[in-house]
Amino acid sequence: RLLFPVFYNKRLVGLVGRALDKTLPKYYNYLNFPTAQYLGGYDEVKQFNFGKVFIVEGFFDVLSSFSFGMANDTGFVCTWKSGMSRKHAELLSGLDKRTFICYDSDPAGKSGADAAIELLRPLIQGVRKIELPEGKDPGDLVAAEWQTCLSRNGFSF
């Protein structure tokens, strides 16, 4: 497993492991931290002061999208495949950024994105959902594919 440290206000709050093969579970919460309380990549988004933030499901999506984000004033955070919580929404509203939800294109990701939009709308003006091509998740897209996907959704960066 590849381990990802989870920081909040520069303090280690958790460790998440991701299987690199077909081992189940795919993700494992090693320190049993409350995933509904923290966003993966949150400290980095605050540190770099990006103008936009994309919310994705898993930390691998955050890492895979980092080069696109750095080139496009965009930070990525994840909700740990657990869905958007009220605490996640509050953390995001405090960032004061243009906010986009971009969950996986499978049925669970689509319904999770719809639920997240409902939680975020009262807190973040103009929050938008990005639809990915069928069978894709954010971690699958390289920088050029991100641009194409965003163009299809009516955005220019």
Secondary structure as the mmCIF struct_conf table of DSSP 4:
data_model
#
loop_
_struct_conf.conf_type_id
_struct_conf.id
_struct_conf.beg_label_comp_id
_struct_conf.beg_label_asym_id
_struct_conf.beg_label_seq_id
_struct_conf.end_label_comp_id
_struct_conf.end_label_asym_id
_struct_conf.end_label_seq_id
STRN STRN1 LEU A 2 TYR A 8
TURN_TY1_P TURN_TY1_P1 ASN A 9 LYS A 10
STRN STRN2 ARG A 11 ARG A 18
BEND BEND1 LEU A 20 LYS A 22
BEND BEND2 LEU A 24 LYS A 26
STRN STRN3 TYR A 27 ASN A 29
TURN_TY1_P TURN_TY1_P2 TYR A 30 LEU A 31
HELX_RH_3T_P HELX_RH_3T_P1 THR A 35 GLN A 37
STRN STRN4 GLY A 40 GLY A 40
TURN_TY1_P TURN_TY1_P3 GLY A 41 GLY A 41
HELX_RH_AL_P HELX_RH_AL_P1 TYR A 42 PHE A 48
TURN_TY1_P TURN_TY1_P4 ASN A 49 ASN A 49
BEND BEND3 GLY A 51 GLY A 51
STRN STRN5 LYS A 52 VAL A 56
BEND BEND4 GLU A 57 GLY A 58
HELX_RH_AL_P HELX_RH_AL_P2 PHE A 59 SER A 64
TURN_TY1_P TURN_TY1_P5 SER A 65 SER A 65
HELX_RH_AL_P HELX_RH_AL_P3 PHE A 66 ALA A 71
TURN_TY1_P TURN_TY1_P6 ASN A 72 ASP A 73
STRN STRN6 THR A 74 CYS A 78
TURN_TY1_P TURN_TY1_P7 TRP A 80 LYS A 81
BEND BEND5 SER A 82 SER A 82
HELX_RH_AL_P HELX_RH_AL_P4 ARG A 86 SER A 93
TURN_TY1_P TURN_TY1_P8 GLY A 94 LEU A 95
STRN STRN7 ARG A 98 ILE A 101
BEND BEND6 SER A 105 ASP A 106
HELX_RH_AL_P HELX_RH_AL_P5 PRO A 107 LEU A 120
TURN_TY1_P TURN_TY1_P9 ARG A 121 LEU A 123
BEND BEND7 ILE A 124 ILE A 124
TURN_TY1_P TURN_TY1_P10 GLN A 125 GLY A 126
STRN STRN8 ARG A 128 LYS A 129
HELX_LH_PP_P HELX_LH_PP_P1 ILE A 130 PRO A 133
TURN_TY1_P TURN_TY1_P11 GLU A 134 GLY A 135
HELX_RH_3T_P HELX_RH_3T_P2 PRO A 138 ASP A 140
HELX_RH_AL_P HELX_RH_AL_P6 ALA A 143 ARG A 152
TURN_TY1_P TURN_TY1_P12 ASN A 153 GLY A 154
#
